[in-house]
Amino acid sequence: MSGGLSKAMDASAVSSDDCANPRAAGQLSFFTQAFNASSLPGSTHAERTSMAFIPLPRESVAMMVDAVRVSALEDDEKCRFLFEMFDVEHRGVLSKEGVRAFVEATFATNGVEFLGAFDYDAVVGKVFGRCRQQDKMSYSEFKSVFGAVVAESDDDKSKEALGRLTVIVQTHNPKEFVPNTTTTNNNNNERGGRWYRINKFCRRYKAEIFWLTLYFLLMVAVFIAKASRFAFDPAVGNCPRVAKGFAEICLVNTMFVLLPMCRNFVTGLRTLPVVVNHLPIDHHIEFHKICGVVLLLAFLGHTAAWLVIVVYVRTVPLAVWKQSRYHHLAFVRDENLLLFALRVPIWTGVAMLLCAAIAAPLCLEKVRRGKFNLFWVSHMLFIPFLVLMAFHGFARWVAAPQAHYWVLPPIVIYLVEKRYRMTQMFGGQTQIAHVQLSKEAVAVFMRKPKAFSKRQRFLPGMYVFVNVPTISKFEWHPFTISSAPEDKFISLHIQRSGDWTRALYDNLQQHQASRVEDQGSPVTSPYPTVFLDGPIGAPAQDYSRYREVVLIGAGIGVTPFASILRSIMHQWESYRCPQCGHVRFPPSFQLRKIYFYWVMREQEALTWFTNTMNQLSQMDADNRLEIHNFFSSVKNEEVIAPLQALQNFIHDTEGQDIISGLQTRQRTRFGRPDWNAELSRVAQNHRRLEPLEDGDGEREEIGVFFCGPKPLGNVIDEQCARLNQTVPDVEFAFHSENF
C-alpha cells in the first residue's frame, strides 16, 4: 500500500475514534491488513486486463468491494479505501484499467454477468470523457461518479450520487395513474369486512360461480329425480333413496369428468366465440377435478347407504322384513357374508372402491409434479373403474341396470379422441435437431412433422404433449410451444422440475457430452426420437381478440408469449416496406399495443429470446411494444441501487441493456414488479378521452394473459378485478395458464 493510503487509513482511524465508533475503526484496519496480505508482490499489471489488473483473484476483489459497501465506515472512507485499492500504480489517480476493474467487481459481487456485445473500454472511455484529464481520474471525480455504488441506497447522499451517475436520455414515461381504491363508504373496517370480501369475490368470479351453481343445481335435481322414484320402506327406511340418488350422480359425472380431458374436443370449443365469451373454458381442468371429487363423494355416499341397508336388513325383526318391498332379496339377510361378498354388485363395488383409494391420494399436486409416473398410472385406473361401473347393476337387485347407458357415451367419445390422437402421435414423430442447455432448463429444437400442419390450424400460444420412448413409452407431458407457426422448426423450453424432465435433461446432456470431432467437423450422436400430440388449444391463443394485451410470464412461463412475439415478428416483417424498411400496419391488424412482462430468477434465461426481442424493437417505430424484464433474484435495495446506476450509465453510452443483452427502450429492472402500479399505468394509457355515462358505450377491453405459478396469478387476477371496479372505462380480461 502507498504512503498516502496509510495516511488516509490513519486519519480515518483517528476520525473514527473521535466519533466513538470503534467498530468502524476496527473494520478499516481489517480491510487494510487483508488487502496488504492478499497483494501479490512483483505482479506486472501491464499484461493484465479487466479485474486481473488488480493483483487479487476476481472473487477476492468482488468480496472486498461488497465487504466495504456493507461496512460501518463513512461514505467518504469507503470511497477512499476503494479508490486506493484500485490505484495499483500508487499515483493518487485511477487509470482506465483500474476503473474497469472496479466496474467488473461491482457486478461480480452481486452475481450479475454482462450479456450481449458489451464493450468495457468504450464505457470506461465515456466515463473518462467527463474527467479533466482523459487518461486519469482523481479521487473527487471517482467519488462524484461512483459514489452511489459504495454508499447505502437509503442514504440521501447516495441518491444524489446515483442521480449524477444516471445521466440517461429521458424517454416518454406517462404519468403513473393510481386509481382511487376507496369505496363510497370510507370505513376501513367495513371495507375489509366479511360482506365486502364476499361481494368482491363474487364480482371477481361471477362467470365461474354461475356455471358451478348451475352444475350443483343439476346434481341436486338428478338426486331428487332419482330418489323420488323410490318410496319409504319399513325395513330400510329412506336408505334406498339415498343410495340410488348418489348412484345417479355418479353416472352423470362419468360423462362430465371425461369430456374436459378430451383435448381436441376442448380445442374445438375454443374456436367458438360464444363458448369463449360465456364459458370459462380456461378452467376446464379445474372443472375436471371438481367432477372427480363429486364423483368420489357420491360413490362413498352410495357405499355408505348400502352398508346401512345391509345392517338394517340383518337386524330388523322378520315380520318387518316381510313387509319390505325388498324381501325377495333373501340372500341379503340370510347368506354368509363371505358368499354375499362374491355377488357381482358387492365385489365390483369393492373393486371400484379400491381403484378410488389408490388414485385419490396420487392425484395431489405434490405427487403430480414430483412423481408424474405414479400420477399417470393411477389415472389409468379409470378404465377398469368405468368397466366395473357398467357391470355393477347387472344383478337387478333394485332396478334394471342403466349404468352402461351413461358410461358408454363418454367412453366412445374418449376412444374416438384417443384414436384421433394416436393418428396424430404417429404423424407427429420427429427428430431433435438442436438443443441448448442452461442451468435449470433445456431448449429443444425439432423438425416440424409433416402432419403437423395438416391436422388443425396451429396458433401461437398452443401446447403439445411430448413422449420420448427412450425415457418412458407411456408418459406424455404437456409443454407450451415457444416457436411461432411461421417458423420452420418447433421449439420447446423445458424446465428441469420433475423426474421425467430431469431424465430428459440428463439424456440430452449426455448426448451433447458425446460430441466428437471427425475430420474437423463435429459429429453428435443421434438425439432420441420424439412423438408430439397436438397442437392443443390454450388460453394464450385468444390474444388476437384484443386491441391491447398484457403478456405476463414468470420463469419458464414465458414460452407461450415467446411464440406470440415470434408470430408478431413474422407478421411485422411481412408488413415491412422493401424500399424504406418502415413497417406499415394494415387495417386488419388490430393489435395496437403489447405490454410484455417477464419475471425470472436466472439471468441466463434472458438469452433465450434475445434475437426475437431485438428484431421486434428495431421494427417497432410506433412504440407498439413495451418489453419489461424483471430480474427477481436481486431485490435488496442496497444491491439494486449501484447496479441500476451502472446499468443506466452503460445503457446511455452504449445503447444496450447489459443485464439482458437487449437493445430496447426499456431496461431490465431488479426485484419484483409492483403490479398495482404497472396495471394502473396500462389502464391510464387506454382510458377513453371522455368518461362513459351509465350504460353509454362499451369499456375498452384489455386482455391480460398470465402463465406461471398459481399464487402469482392470483395476485394479478386480484389487481385486475380491483381495477375493473375502480376504473370506469377500462375492463381487464384475465386469462391464466398455471404450471
N, C-alpha and C positions, 0 to 999 in steps of 0.2 A: 504494500500500500504506500502511496506517496505521503510525503510530509504534510502536504495540505490536507489530505484526508484525515491523517492522525490528529491534526489540529482541530479539524472540524468535529471529529469524534470527541475530543477532549472538551471542546466548547459546548457541544451538545450535552455531554455528561454533566458539566457544571450547571448548564441551564436546567437540566432535569432535576439536579439536586436542589437548586434554588426553588423549583416548583414543587418540591416534596413529592416527586414521582419516581421512587426507586425502581419500580418495575420497568419503566421506560428506559432508565439508565442501564439496567441490567440487560435488557434486550439489545440495546445499542452495542454494548460491549460484546455480547454473544455474537451478533452479526459480524462485527469486526473480526473477532477471532475465527469465526467459521470461514469467512472469506479468505483470510490470510492462510488458514490451514489448507483450504481447498485449492489455492492457486498452485499452478504448476510452474516452477522456476525454469527459466530458459525457454519458455514456449515462444514460438515465432508466429505472431499473428498475421504477418504479411501474407502467408499462404492460406489463411483461414477465411472463410466466408460465413455469413449468417451468424448463428449462435456459436459456431465453432470459433469465431473470432475471440470470444471470451475463453480464457484457459480453464474452463469448467465444463463438465458434461451438460448436455441440454437439459436433462431432468433437474440437475442441481441448480442451474440458473433459474429455471421456472419456479422451483420450490423456494429459492431465495427471494424472488420477486413477490411471490404470494405471502411468504412469511413477513416481509417488510410491510406489505399492504395492510395486513390484519393486526400488526403490532400496535402497542400503545404509544408509539412515537408520534411527535407532532408532524403535521404535513410537511413542513419545511425540512425536518430531519429525514423523513422518508425520501423526499426528492433528492436531498443532498447525498444520502447513502447510495441510492441507485445511480445517481449521476457519477459519483466517484467509482462505483463498481464497474460501470461500462466505459469509463475513461481509462482504458488499459495502457495508454501511452503516457499517462500521468502529466498531461499538458494543461489541465484545467479546462479543457474543451472536449466536446464529443465529436468524433469523426462520423462519417456516414455508416461505416461498419458498426460502430457502437450503437447508433440509433436503430439500425436494422436489427441488431441482436436484441435490443430492448423490446422492439415491436414483436418479434417472434416469441420472446419469453413471456410477454403478456398473454398471448393466445395459448401458448403451450401450458401455462399454469392453470388454465381453465378447461383444458382438454378439448379445445376447439382447433380445427385444422382449416387451412385455406383451400377452397375449392375453386376450380376454374383456372384460367390462364392469368394468375395474379403475378404482377411484377413488383417485387420488393424495391428494387433500385429506383424505379420510376416514382413510387410513392415517397420514398425517402428523399428523392430529389425535389419533390414538391414541398416536403416539409422544410428542407434546407433553403428553398426558394424564398421563405419568409424570414430567413436569418440575414443579419447584416453581412456576414461572410458566407459565401456559397459552399464552403467545404468545412465550416466549423460551426458548432453550436455551443453557446455559453450556457452557464447554469440558469441564468434568468430566462433565457429563451426556452431551455428544456422545461423549466417549471411552468412557463406560460402555456406551452403546447401540450405537455403530458401531465399536468397537474391533476387532471381528472382520473388518470389511470392509477395513481398511487393514493389519492385521497378517498375517504369513505364516501359512499354515494349519498348519505343523508346529510352531509356537511354542506352548508351554503356555499363555502368556498369551492368545493369540488364541483358544484353545479355551475358556478361561474366559469371554472376552468373547462368543464365539459362544453359549455357554450362557445368558448374560444376555439376548442379543437373541432367542434362540429360545425364547420363553415360549409354548409351544403347549399345546393341550388334548391330553393323552396319550390315545391310542387303544389298544385292545387289541392287543397285539403278542405272540403266542405265543412262548415261549422257543425260540430257534433250536435246531434239532436237527441236530447234525453226527454222522452215524453213524460207527462205528468202521470205518476203512478198512483196518485191518491184518488180515492173514490169520493163520491158525493158525501159520504159520511167520513169525517176526519178522525173518528175514534179509532185509535190504533188497536185497541183491544178487540173491538168488534170486527175490524178488518182482518185480524188474524184469528177470528173465532171459528167455531166449528161450521156454522152455516155458510160463512164466507168461503171456507175451503171447499165445502161440498158443492156450492154453486160454481166455484171456479173449476173444480174437477169436471162437473157436468158440461160446462161450456167447452172445455178443452177436448173431451172425448164424446161429444154428442153423437157422432155417427156410430162409433163403436158401441155406445150404450144402447142406441136404438136397435141395432141388429142383434146384440146379445139379449136384450129384453125380448125381442121377437122370438129368438131361439128358445129361451127358457119358457116363454109362454106356450110355445109349441110343445115342449117337453111336458108341461103341466097338462095341456089339452090331450096329448097322447095317453098320459097316465090315466086321466079321468075317463076318457072314452073307453079304454080297455077295462078298467076296474068296474065301470058301471054295468058291464055285461055279466057280472057275477054277483049273485045275491049273498046275503049274510047266511052263514052256515052254523047250525047249532053246535057242531063239534069243533070246528077250527075257526069260527068267527069270521073276521074280515081278512084273515091271512091270505086266502086265495086271491082276493082283490089286489092286495099289496104285491104279491108275487107276480101276478100277470101284468100289473101296471108297470113294475120295474122291468119285466121281460120285454114289454113293448118299447120302452125307452132304449133298451139295449139294441133291439132290432133296428130302430130308426137311426141310431148313432153309428151302426156299422156302415151305413152309407155316408153319413156326414164325416166320419173320421177318415175315410179313404179319399174322397173327392178332393180335398185341399192338397193332397200329396200327389195328385196326378199332374205332373209338371206341364205337359203340353196342354192339358185342359185349362190350367190356370193361365198359361201364357196366351192361349186363345182368348180368354176373358179380358186380358189386359188390352186387347185391340179394340174392345167395345167401349166407346166413350160413356155410355150410360152406366156401365159397370164401374169404370174408373172414377166417375164423378159422384156416385152414390154408394158404392160398396167399398168398405175398407179392405181392398184386395191385398194391400201390402201386409196385412196381418193374417194371411191365410195359414201360416204355420202356427201362430198363436191359437187360431180357431181349431186347428187340428189337435192341439194339446188340450184345449177345453173339452172338445168332444171325447177325447180319450179319457179324461178324468171323469166326465159324466158317465161314460160307458162303464168304467170300472166301479164307480159308486153304485150305479143301478144294478150291476152284476152282483155286488156284495149285498145289496138290499134284497134282490131276488133270492140269493142263497140263504140269507138270514130268515126270510119269510118261510122258506121251505123247511128249514131246521125247526122252526116253531110249529109248523104244521105236523111234522113227524112226531114231535114231542106231545102235542095235543092228541093226535090220533092214538098214540100208545098209552096215554094216561087217562083219557075220558072214560066214563062208565060205558059198558057195552050198549045199554039202552040208548044213550045219547048218540053213540057211534052209528047205530042202526037208523037213526033219524037223519043222518048226514047224507047229502047228495053224493058224497064220495065213498060211501060204504062198500061199493063194489070193488074198491081197491083194497081187498082184504090183506094182501101181502104187506101193505104199508104198516098194518097193525101187528100182524102175526109172524111175519117172516124173520128169520135170523138176520141180524144186522150185516153180517159178512155177505150172505147171499143177496140181501137187499142192496148192498153197495155195488154188486155186479150188474145190476139192471142199467139199461142204457142211459136214462136221464141222470142217474147218480154218478156213474163213472165218467161220463162225458162232462158233467158239471165239475167234478173233482179235477179232471184233466185241464179244463179251462181255467179253473182257479189256480192250478199250478203254473200254467203259462203266464197268467197275470202276475202271480207272485214273483216270478223270475224277471219279467220285463219291466215291471213298475219301478223298482229301485234303480235299474240300469238306464232309465230314461232321464235321470237327474242331469242337470247341466254339467256338473263336475265330471261325471263319468263320460258324458258325450264328448267333452273337449279333451280329456286326458286319455280315455280308453275307448276310442270310437269303435274299435272292432267288437268289443263287448256290446256296445250300444246297438250296432248294426245287426249282430247275430240275434240279440234278444228281440229286436223288432221283427225279425223273420218269423217269430212265433205267432204272428197274427194269422199266418196261413193255416196252421193246424187249429188255431182258435176259431176261425170262421168255419172251417170244415166241421169241427165238433159242434158248433152252434147250429149248423144246418141239420145235424142228426139228433140234436138234443131232444126235440119234441116228438120224435117218430113213435114213441111208445103210446101216444094218445091218452095219457093219464087223465087230463082235464079237458083238452080241446084238440081239434085237428091241428097238425103241425103247419106252421106258416113261416117258420124261420127261413126256409130256403127261398121263399119269395122275396124276402128283404135282403138276404145275403147274396143272392145270385146277381142282381144288377150291379152292385159295386165291384163284385169280383170280375164280372165281364168287362166293365169299364177299365178296371185296373189291368186285366190281362191284355186288352186291346192297347192300352197305353204302354204296357211292358213290351208287347210285340212291336209296336212302332218304335219304341226306344231301342230295342235290340237291333232293328234295322239301322237306326242312327248310329249305334255303337260300332257296328262293323263298318259302316260307311265313314265313321269318324276316326278310323285308325290312322295314325300319323307318326312321324318321327321327330325327335328333338333335333333342331339344327344348331342351337347355341344356348349356353347358359351363362348367367352372371351371378356369382356367389358373393354375398355380403355377410356381415357378421351374424345376422339373425334371419335372413331371408334369401331366396333364390329367385332370379328372373329366368323363366323358361320360354324360349322362343321356338315355336314349332311351325312346320309347314302346314299350310291351310289344307285340310282334307278336301277331296274333290266333291264330296257330297255335302260339304258344309254350307254352301250357298244354294243348294238345290231344295233344301227342306223348307225353311221358312226364313223370312227376312231377318237378317242379323242387325240389331240395333245397338248403338253404344249403351253401355251400362249393363248388358246382359251377362249371364254367367253360364258356365258349363260344369258338368260332372266329369271328373277325371278318374281314370283307372289305369294303374301301372301294374300289369300282371307279375312282373318280377318282384314286386313288393307284396301284393295281395291280389289274388284273382277275383275276389268277391267285393272288395271295398271300392266304393265310388264316393268321391269327395267333391263338394261344390267349391268353385273358385271363380271370382269375377274376372272377366276378360279385360285386360288392360290395353289391348290394341284396338284399333278402330276397324270398322267393317271395310274401309277403303285400303287398309294395309294388306300386303301380300303374305303376311305371316300372322300367327296367333301368338300372343304373349300372355303369360300368367306370372304374377308376382306372388309367391307363396311364402308365408312366414313360418318359421320353424317353431311350432307351438304344441303339437301333439305327437303321438307315437308314429302315425303314418307320415306326417310331414317331416319329422326328424329322420325317418328311414329314407325318404326321398332325398332330403338334403345330403345325407351321408352317401347315398348311392351316386348322386351327381358329382359330389366332391371327389369320390374315388375315381370316377371316370375322367375328371379333369386332371387328377394327380397321375393318371396312367398315360398322359400325353408324352409321346416320344418324338424324337427328331428322325426323319427319314429323308436323307439327301437334302438337308437344309429346309425341308418343309414339314410343319408339324402334322402329325397323324394322331388322331384321337380315337380311342376305342369306341365302338358304336354305343350311342345312348340307348336306354331302354325304350321299347315300343310303348306308345301311349294311346289309349282309347278315350274319345271325347263323346259325351252325350249332351247335346244341346244345339244351338244356344237356347237358353231358358229366360223367360221374362223376369225383370227385377224392377223395383221402384224407380231407379235412376233413369230408366229409358223414357220416362214421361217428361223429361226436362224440356223437350221441344214444344210442349203445350203452353209455355210461359214466355213472356217477353223479357222478364228479368228473373235470373236464377241465382241462388246462393248454393255453391257446392262446398260441402264441408267433409273432409276426410281426416280420419285420425289414424296415424300409423299406416298399416297395410290397407286400411280402409280407403285409401286414395285411389285404388285401382279402377273402380267404375268411372271416376271422374277423369282419370288419365285417358280412358277410352273415349269419353265425351270430348275432352280437349283435343285429342288427336283427330277425331272426326271433324271437329270445328276447324282445325288447322287445314285439313284437306279441302273443306268447303271454301274457306277463305282463299286458299291457293287457287281454286278454280275461278274465283271472282277477281283475281288479280289481273290488272291490265298488262298485256305483254309489252306495251311501249313504255309506259311511265312507271310501272310497278305498283301503282296505287290499287288498293282493294276497294272495289265498288260493290256495295251490297244491293242485291235486287230486292224489290218489294216483298217477294215471297219469303225472304229471310227475316223472320220476325224477332229473333233473339237480339235484343238491344243491349243488354248489359249482363256480364258474367262476373260474379264475385267468387273467387276460388280461395278457399282456406284449407291449409294443410298443417296439421299439428303432428309433429314427430319427435321421438326421443333420440333417435340415432341420426347424427349429421350425415352419415353415409347415404341414408335414404334420399337425401336431396339430389343426388346424382342420377336417380333413376330416370327422370323425365326432363333432364336439363335441355336437351335439343328441342323437344316439343314446346316447352315454355318460352325458350328464346326465340323460336320461329314465330310463335304467336305474338310475342311482344314486338318483334320487328314489323309485323304486318298490321298491328293494331294502332293505326294512325288516329282513329276516332276515340280511343280510350274506352273501348267496349269491354275490355278485360282487366280485372284487378287481381293480382296474384299476391296472396298474403301467406307467407310461410312462418310458422312459429316453432322455434327450437325449444321444446319444453324442458329439456334436461338442465338448461341453465336458467334458473329462476331466482337465484339470490340477488337481491338488489345491489349488493356490494360487488358482485361479479358482473352484472349486466351493464352498469354504468361505464366502466372502462372499455368493455367490448364494443358497446354501441358507439363510443367516442371514436375508436379506431375504425370501426366499420363504416361510420358515416363519412369520416375523412377520406378513406380509401375509395368509397363509392363516388365521392365528389371528384377525386383526382383521376380515377381510372374508369369510372362509369360501370363498375361491376360490383356485385354483392359478393364479398369474399366468403361469406358463410355458406351460401348456396351455389355460387358459381354462375348465377343468373345475371343476365344483362336486362333487367327490368326496371320499371319506375319504382316499384316497391322493394324494400329491403327485408331480409329475414329478421323477424323480431324474436326476442328472447322471452321465455316464460310462456304462460298460457293466455289465450285471448280473453278479453272481457266481453262476453257475448252480449251483454246488455248494451254496451257502447257500440259494438260492431253492428248489431242488427238495428239498433236505433238510427245509426248513421245511414244504413241502407234504406230504412223507412223514410227518413227525411229526404233522401235523394230522389225518391219516386213518389212523393206526395203530390196530389193534384194541386194546381195553382189556386183553384177556387174550392173551398170546402164544400163537401156534399151536404145537401139537406136531407132530412129524413125521407128515405125511400126514393131519393133522386139519384139516378145513375148507379153505376157499379163501382166497387172498390178496385183499386189496382192490385192484382193478384201477383204475388212474388213466390216462386217455387223455391223451397228450401229442401235440399237433398243432403242427407247425412248418411255416412257409412262409418261405423266404428263401434266402440264399446257402448253397451246399453246405458250405463249411468250418465255418460256424456250426452248421449242422445236425449235422455230425459231432461237434462238441463237446457238444451237448445229448444226442445219442444215446449218447455215451460216458458222460455223467453218469447217464443213466437206467439204462444197463447196470450201472454200478458200484453204484448204489443198490439195484438188484434183487438184487445179491449180498450186500449188507450189511444191508439192512432185511428182516427175515424175513417180515413180514405185509403188505407193500405191493408191488405189481407195476406198474411204469410201462410202458405200451404205447406205443411211439414210432411216430408216423406223420409222414412227411416229404413235402413238396412243394417241390422246388427250382425256381429260375428262373435 
